Amino acid sequence: MALFSWRENTTGGVIAPDERLSWPRTVGTGLQHIAAMFGATFLVPIITGFPPTTTIFFSGVGTLLFLLVTRNKLPSYLGSSFAFLAPITAAKSNGGMAVALGGVLVTGVVLALVGFIVRAAGINWINAILPPVVTGSIVMVIGFNLAGAAKNNFVTKPGIAIITLASIALISVISKGFLGRISIFVGIVIGYVVAALSHGVDTAGIHAAKWLALPSFTHPTFKASSIVLFLPVVLVLIAENVGHVKAVAAMTGRNLDDEMGNALVADGLATTLAGLGGGSGTTTYAENIGVMAATKVYSTAAYWVAGVGAILLALCPKFGAVLSATPAGVLGGAGVALYGMIGILGARIWIESNVNFSESKNLMIAAPAVIIGISDLSWTRGQYTFNGIINATLFAVIGYQLLNWLSKKAK
């Protein structure tokens, strides 16, 4: 089909990627996608100290770029990736925001290069390098490595943190619909309101912010010792993108293997663009898969609406100032839930992929990697510091190949 030529489906049922509902209903579905991505997308810049409106702006631009590169065949929203939280935090302490952006940009470039290789050589080599036991271990480490950061925010205002955490837990359990999918966002709103009522929110920046203006843009600088911190993120983004393509293929009943490389290239380019201007790195969003699963609307037209809507939302600095004023206690309560959920997602990868931990090679990869990552076992060589996430990733990726080779030799 032509890029902007969707067939209108008037019969109901499943709406394919190259179809659309009436334009008013398409706009409504696009707004649902904005709501679904927003709770997670705005949380990353708040935690890392990046400008929220800039990150939301680049998530919208990145989504439109993704749709262009994948030729409207792959419905997806590109939101902030939580895999960047730890390296951004570490890089900022080693050189500020510009240095962190340099790491984000390099991550995007490497991911795009991987995408081009996949387009030429296929996906099998990635499956060999990143089997589920390795991918699950890396994802678990990225979540649990941030436990200390969650604790530091939590103890700042424990009362507000407990209210936020309790709200997230109750909403996620009680609400079975869309509200449950955005429980972290709603819990943060509740914690924010309670803090505001008790005069725990600094409103000076909110009052000073304009209602309408361009987002603030920051250019990256490059520091090799910080860039190395971001390399494990590439592996996570590869796994997330591949998983997203497979999930959409299963839901739509279409073979999308040919789009694997394009998806990686698109996310790589979107992340590179974000690093150039001051946004956080992006990834394909599971939250929006949930919207598609619930509505049976897979139209890429709705994602164009969502991308444009996010860009318009980012043009309000007042809105960004409200987000930036989120109290530490609220972030602590949300972080305890969020980082734990990321870690448990690693275990979910193991379970859904039927990883057999009775096999010594699997057990002796996952167990040490998780401990290395959680304890942040680090070492320094010259100007380079290899933190827990990097060391756990290296151990899992290289160690698996070595143990797998030895186990085959021993048979």
C-alpha positions as CSV (number, residue, x, y, z in Angstrom):
1,M,0.0,0.0,0.0
2,A,1.0,3.6,-0.3
3,L,2.6,4.9,2.9
4,F,-0.4,7.0,4.0
5,S,-3.2,5.0,2.4
6,W,-5.0,2.9,4.9
7,R,-8.2,1.1,3.9
8,E,-11.1,2.0,6.1
9,N,-12.5,-1.1,7.8
10,T,-16.3,-0.7,8.3
11,T,-17.1,-4.3,9.1
12,G,-15.6,-4.4,12.6
13,G,-13.5,-7.2,14.0
14,V,-9.7,-7.2,13.7
15,I,-8.2,-4.0,12.2
16,A,-5.0,-4.9,10.3
17,P,-1.9,-2.7,10.2
18,D,-2.8,-1.4,6.7
19,E,-6.4,-0.7,7.7
20,R,-8.0,2.0,9.9
21,L,-11.3,2.8,11.6
22,S,-13.1,6.0,10.8
23,W,-10.8,9.0,11.5
24,P,-12.5,10.1,14.7
25,R,-12.2,6.6,16.1
26,T,-8.6,6.3,14.8
27,V,-7.8,9.5,16.7
28,G,-9.5,8.0,19.8
29,T,-7.3,4.9,19.6
30,G,-4.2,7.0,19.1
31,L,-5.0,8.9,22.3
32,Q,-5.3,5.5,24.1
33,H,-1.8,4.8,22.9
34,I,-0.5,8.1,24.3
35,A,-2.1,7.3,27.7
36,A,-0.6,3.8,27.6
37,M,3.0,4.9,26.9
38,F,2.9,8.0,29.0
39,G,3.2,6.5,32.5
40,A,6.5,4.8,31.6
41,T,7.9,7.3,29.1
42,F,7.8,10.2,31.5
43,L,9.2,8.2,34.4
44,V,12.7,7.6,32.9
45,P,13.5,11.4,32.5
46,I,12.2,12.1,35.9
47,I,14.4,9.5,37.5
48,T,17.5,10.4,35.4
49,G,17.1,14.2,35.5
50,F,16.6,14.5,31.8
51,P,14.0,17.2,30.6
52,P,10.7,15.3,30.5
53,T,9.3,17.2,27.6
54,T,12.4,16.6,25.5
55,T,12.2,12.9,26.1
56,I,8.5,12.8,25.2
57,F,9.3,14.9,22.1
58,F,11.9,12.4,20.9
59,S,9.6,9.4,21.7
60,G,7.0,10.9,19.3
61,V,9.6,11.7,16.6
62,G,11.1,8.2,17.1
63,T,7.7,6.6,16.7
64,L,7.1,8.4,13.4
65,L,10.6,7.4,12.2
66,F,9.9,3.8,13.2
67,L,6.7,3.7,11.2
68,L,8.5,5.2,8.2
69,V,11.4,2.7,8.3
70,T,9.1,-0.3,8.8
71,R,6.9,1.0,6.0
72,N,3.8,1.0,8.2
73,K,3.9,-2.8,8.5
74,L,4.8,-2.9,12.2
75,P,2.6,-1.1,14.7
76,S,4.6,0.2,17.6
77,Y,5.2,3.1,19.9
78,L,8.8,3.9,20.9
79,G,9.0,5.1,24.5
80,S,11.7,5.5,27.0
81,S,13.7,2.3,27.7
82,F,14.3,1.5,31.4
83,A,17.5,-0.3,30.3
84,F,19.1,3.1,30.1
85,L,18.5,4.0,33.8
86,A,21.6,2.6,35.3
87,P,24.1,3.7,32.7
88,I,22.7,7.2,32.4
89,T,22.8,7.6,36.2
90,A,26.5,6.4,36.3
91,A,27.5,8.5,33.2
92,K,25.9,11.7,34.6
93,S,28.0,11.3,37.8
94,N,31.1,10.9,35.6
95,G,30.6,14.0,33.4
96,G,27.0,15.3,33.4
97,M,24.1,15.0,31.1
98,A,26.0,15.6,27.9
99,V,28.3,12.6,28.5
100,A,25.2,10.5,29.2
101,L,23.7,11.6,25.9
102,G,26.9,10.5,24.2
103,G,26.3,7.0,25.5
104,V,22.7,7.0,24.4
105,L,23.8,8.1,20.9
106,V,26.5,5.4,20.6
107,T,23.9,2.8,21.8
108,G,21.6,3.9,19.0
109,V,24.3,3.7,16.3
110,V,25.4,0.2,17.4
111,L,21.7,-1.0,17.5
112,A,21.2,0.4,14.0
113,L,24.3,-1.4,12.7
114,V,23.0,-4.6,14.2
115,G,19.8,-4.0,12.4
116,F,21.6,-3.7,9.1
117,I,23.4,-6.9,9.7
118,V,20.2,-8.7,10.5
119,R,18.7,-7.4,7.3
120,A,21.6,-9.0,5.4
121,A,22.3,-12.2,7.4
122,G,19.0,-13.0,9.3
123,I,18.2,-13.3,13.0
124,N,19.7,-16.8,13.8
125,W,23.0,-15.4,14.9
126,I,21.3,-13.2,17.5
127,N,19.4,-16.2,18.9
128,A,22.7,-18.1,19.3
129,I,24.4,-15.2,21.1
130,L,21.4,-14.3,23.3
131,P,19.6,-17.5,24.3
132,P,16.8,-17.0,26.9
133,V,19.0,-17.8,29.9
134,V,21.4,-15.0,28.9
135,T,18.7,-12.5,28.1
136,G,16.7,-13.2,31.2
137,S,19.9,-12.8,33.4
138,I,20.7,-9.4,31.8
139,V,17.2,-8.1,32.2
140,M,17.1,-9.2,35.8
141,V,20.4,-7.6,36.6
142,I,19.3,-4.3,35.0
143,G,16.3,-4.1,37.3
144,F,17.8,-5.3,40.6
145,N,21.0,-3.3,40.2
146,L,18.9,-0.2,40.8
147,A,17.7,-1.4,44.2
148,G,20.0,1.0,45.9
149,A,18.7,4.0,44.0
150,A,15.2,3.1,44.9
151,K,16.1,2.8,48.5
152,N,17.8,6.2,48.6
153,N,14.7,7.9,47.3
154,F,12.4,5.8,49.5
155,V,14.0,6.8,52.8
156,T,13.9,10.5,51.9
157,K,10.1,10.6,52.5
158,P,9.1,7.1,53.6
159,G,5.5,8.1,54.3
160,I,4.9,9.4,50.8
161,A,6.9,6.5,49.4
162,I,4.7,3.9,51.2
163,I,1.5,5.7,49.9
164,T,2.8,5.6,46.4
165,L,3.9,2.0,46.5
166,A,0.6,0.9,48.2
167,S,-1.4,2.8,45.5
168,I,0.5,1.1,42.7
169,A,0.0,-2.4,44.3
170,L,-3.7,-1.9,45.0
171,I,-4.6,-0.4,41.6
172,S,-2.7,-3.2,39.7
173,V,-4.5,-5.9,41.7
174,I,-8.0,-4.4,41.9
175,S,-8.3,-2.9,38.4
176,K,-8.3,-5.6,35.6
177,G,-8.7,-3.1,32.8
178,F,-6.7,-0.3,31.3
179,L,-6.3,1.4,34.7
180,G,-4.3,-1.6,35.9
181,R,-2.0,-1.3,32.9
182,I,-1.0,2.2,34.0
183,S,-0.9,1.5,37.8
184,I,2.6,3.0,38.2
185,F,1.5,6.2,36.6
186,V,-1.7,6.4,38.7
187,G,0.2,5.6,41.8
188,I,2.7,8.4,41.1
189,V,-0.2,10.8,40.6
190,I,-1.7,9.8,43.9
191,G,1.7,10.1,45.7
192,Y,2.3,13.5,44.0
193,V,-1.1,14.8,45.1
194,V,-0.6,13.7,48.7
195,A,2.8,15.3,48.7
196,A,1.4,18.5,47.3
197,L,-1.3,18.7,49.9
198,S,1.3,18.4,52.6
199,H,3.4,21.1,50.9
200,G,6.0,18.6,49.8
201,V,6.3,19.7,46.2
202,D,8.6,22.5,45.1
203,T,6.4,24.6,42.8
204,A,8.8,27.4,42.0
205,G,9.8,25.8,38.7
206,I,6.2,25.2,37.7
207,H,5.2,28.8,38.2
208,A,8.2,30.0,36.2
209,A,7.7,27.7,33.2
210,K,6.0,28.9,30.0
211,W,2.9,27.3,28.7
212,L,4.2,27.0,25.1
213,A,7.8,26.7,23.9
214,L,10.1,24.3,22.2
215,P,11.7,21.6,24.4
216,S,15.2,22.2,25.6
217,F,17.8,20.5,23.5
218,T,21.3,19.4,24.7
219,H,24.2,18.3,22.5
220,P,26.1,15.1,23.5
221,T,29.8,14.8,24.3
222,F,31.7,11.6,24.2
223,K,33.7,10.0,26.9
224,A,34.9,6.4,26.3
225,S,34.9,5.4,29.9
226,S,31.2,6.3,30.1
227,I,30.2,4.9,26.7
228,V,31.3,1.4,27.7
229,L,28.6,1.5,30.4
230,F,25.9,1.5,27.7
231,L,27.0,-1.5,25.8
232,P,24.8,-4.0,27.7
233,V,21.8,-1.9,26.8
234,V,22.3,-2.9,23.2
235,L,21.7,-6.5,24.0
236,V,18.5,-5.7,25.9
237,L,17.1,-3.5,23.1
238,I,17.8,-6.3,20.6
239,A,15.9,-8.7,22.7
240,E,13.0,-6.3,23.3
241,N,12.7,-5.5,19.6
242,V,12.8,-9.1,18.5
243,G,10.2,-10.0,21.1
244,H,8.0,-7.1,20.0
245,V,8.1,-8.2,16.3
246,K,7.2,-11.8,17.3
247,A,4.3,-10.6,19.5
248,V,2.8,-8.4,16.8
249,A,3.2,-11.2,14.3
250,A,1.4,-13.6,16.6
251,M,-1.5,-11.1,17.2
252,T,-1.9,-10.2,13.5
253,G,-1.3,-13.6,12.0
254,R,1.3,-12.2,9.7
255,N,4.9,-13.3,9.1
256,L,7.0,-10.3,10.0
257,D,10.4,-11.9,10.1
258,D,11.5,-9.7,7.3
259,E,10.8,-6.7,9.5
260,M,13.2,-7.7,12.3
261,G,16.2,-5.9,10.8
262,N,14.1,-2.8,9.9
263,A,12.7,-2.7,13.5
264,L,16.3,-2.7,14.9
265,V,17.5,-0.1,12.4
266,A,14.5,2.1,13.2
267,D,14.9,1.9,17.0
268,G,18.6,2.5,16.6
269,L,18.0,5.6,14.5
270,A,15.4,6.9,17.0
271,T,17.7,6.4,19.9
272,T,20.6,8.1,18.0
273,L,18.3,11.1,17.3
274,A,17.3,11.2,21.0
275,G,21.0,11.2,22.0
276,L,21.7,14.0,19.6
277,G,19.2,16.3,21.2
278,G,18.7,15.4,24.8
279,G,16.2,12.6,25.0
280,S,16.4,9.2,26.5
281,G,17.0,6.1,24.4
282,T,13.9,4.4,23.1
283,T,12.4,0.9,22.7
284,T,9.3,-0.8,21.4
285,Y,6.6,-0.6,24.1
286,A,4.8,-3.6,25.6
287,E,2.2,-1.2,27.1
288,N,1.0,-0.4,23.6
289,I,0.9,-4.1,22.7
290,G,-1.6,-4.4,25.6
291,V,-3.8,-1.7,24.0
292,M,-3.7,-3.6,20.7
293,A,-4.6,-6.9,22.3
294,A,-7.5,-5.3,24.1
295,T,-8.9,-3.4,21.1
296,K,-7.9,-5.7,18.3
297,V,-6.9,-2.5,16.4
298,Y,-3.4,-2.9,14.9
299,S,-3.7,0.0,12.5
300,T,-0.5,2.0,12.1
301,A,-2.6,5.0,11.5
302,A,-3.4,5.1,15.2
303,Y,0.3,5.2,16.0
304,W,0.8,8.2,13.7
305,V,-1.8,9.9,15.8
306,A,0.0,8.9,18.9
307,G,3.4,10.1,17.6
308,V,2.1,13.5,16.5
309,G,0.2,13.8,19.8
310,A,3.3,13.2,21.9
311,I,5.2,15.9,19.9
312,L,2.4,18.4,20.6
313,L,2.4,17.4,24.3
314,A,6.1,18.1,24.5
315,L,5.6,21.7,23.4
316,C,4.3,22.7,26.9
317,P,7.2,23.4,29.3
318,K,4.7,24.0,32.1
319,F,3.7,20.4,31.8
320,G,7.3,19.3,31.9
321,A,7.9,21.4,35.0
322,V,5.1,19.6,36.8
323,L,6.8,16.3,36.0
324,S,10.2,17.5,37.1
325,A,8.8,18.5,40.5
326,T,8.0,14.9,41.4
327,P,9.1,14.5,45.0
328,A,11.9,12.0,45.8
329,G,9.6,10.0,48.1
330,V,7.2,9.4,45.2
331,L,10.1,8.3,43.0
332,G,11.2,5.9,45.8
333,G,7.8,4.2,46.0
334,A,7.5,3.9,42.3
335,G,11.2,2.8,42.0
336,V,10.7,-0.1,44.4
337,A,7.8,-1.4,42.3
338,L,9.3,-0.6,38.9
339,Y,12.8,-1.8,39.4
340,G,11.5,-5.0,41.0
341,M,9.1,-5.5,38.0
342,I,12.0,-5.2,35.6
343,G,14.0,-7.7,37.5
344,I,11.1,-10.2,37.7
345,L,10.7,-9.7,33.9
346,G,14.0,-11.5,33.6
347,A,12.6,-14.5,35.5
348,R,9.5,-14.3,33.2
349,I,11.8,-14.7,30.2
350,W,13.3,-17.8,31.8
351,I,9.9,-19.3,32.6
352,E,8.2,-18.6,29.2
353,S,11.2,-19.9,27.4
354,N,11.3,-23.1,29.5
355,V,14.9,-22.5,30.6
356,N,16.1,-25.8,32.2
357,F,18.0,-24.9,35.4
358,S,18.7,-28.6,36.1
359,E,21.4,-28.1,33.4
360,S,24.6,-27.0,35.0
361,K,25.5,-24.6,32.2
362,N,22.3,-22.6,32.6
363,L,22.5,-22.6,36.4
364,M,26.1,-21.5,36.4
365,I,25.5,-18.7,34.0
366,A,22.4,-17.2,35.7
367,A,23.4,-17.5,39.3
368,P,26.7,-15.8,39.3
369,A,25.5,-13.1,36.7
370,V,22.7,-12.1,39.0
371,I,24.9,-11.8,42.1
372,I,27.5,-9.9,40.1
373,G,24.9,-7.4,38.9
374,I,22.9,-7.0,42.2
375,S,26.0,-6.5,44.3
376,D,27.4,-4.2,41.6
377,L,30.7,-6.0,41.6
378,S,32.9,-3.6,39.8
379,W,36.6,-3.1,38.8
380,T,38.6,-0.3,37.3
381,R,41.3,-0.4,34.7
382,G,42.8,3.0,33.9
383,Q,40.0,5.4,33.1
384,Y,37.5,2.6,32.5
385,T,35.2,1.3,35.3
386,F,33.3,-1.9,34.6
387,N,30.3,-1.8,36.9
388,G,28.1,-4.7,37.9
389,I,25.8,-4.6,34.9
390,I,28.7,-4.7,32.4
391,N,30.5,-7.5,34.3
392,A,27.3,-9.5,34.6
393,T,26.6,-9.1,30.9
394,L,30.1,-10.1,29.9
395,F,29.9,-13.1,32.2
396,A,26.6,-14.2,30.8
397,V,27.3,-13.7,27.1
398,I,30.9,-15.0,27.0
399,G,30.4,-17.6,29.8
400,Y,27.4,-19.2,28.1
401,Q,29.3,-19.7,24.8
402,L,32.2,-21.2,26.7
403,L,30.2,-23.5,28.9
404,N,27.9,-24.5,26.0
405,W,31.0,-25.4,23.9
406,L,32.6,-27.4,26.8
407,S,29.3,-29.3,27.5
408,K,29.1,-30.4,23.9
409,K,32.8,-31.5,23.9
410,A,32.1,-33.5,27.1
411,K,29.4,-35.5,25.4
